[in-house]
């Protein structure tokens, strides 16, 4: 059974209103068909505060997505680049598998949000947020209670 998750990043003001595109050279991609031509730029609306992607497998905190995010994605630029790659099937270190490599990128592109609310996170088990140089997480149903991911991993 899958343990599904959603990964959010709080956007910096300077990225709003721009066209952004993944830098494929900064995120090694596991699938051989997943080439640079697959991607296109996405326009970030000026009122967008968050981008998010879906992750299908192993989204739990310890020994799963949470630990990979905490240990492998340390900067705003790294996290933004990951999210610009679109939805994932799973993350393994800094390598990731696309959720649906046969589909058009725009069907798997990041979602734009003004705020994070329960409708944004339906049908997932864990939610991760990169904000102000730190990872946070919550479980669905507790979107108002964010926990430091580093604290959780170190104490559980």
Secondary structure, DSSP 4 states (H G I P E B T S, - for coil): ----EEEEEEPPGGGTTSEE---GGGS-BS-TT--GGG---EEPPTT--EEEEEE-S--SSTTSHHHHHHHH--SHHHHHHHHHT--EEEEETTEEEES-TTS-HHHHSPEEESS--GGGGTT-SEEEEEETTEEEEEETT-TT--EEHHHHHHH-
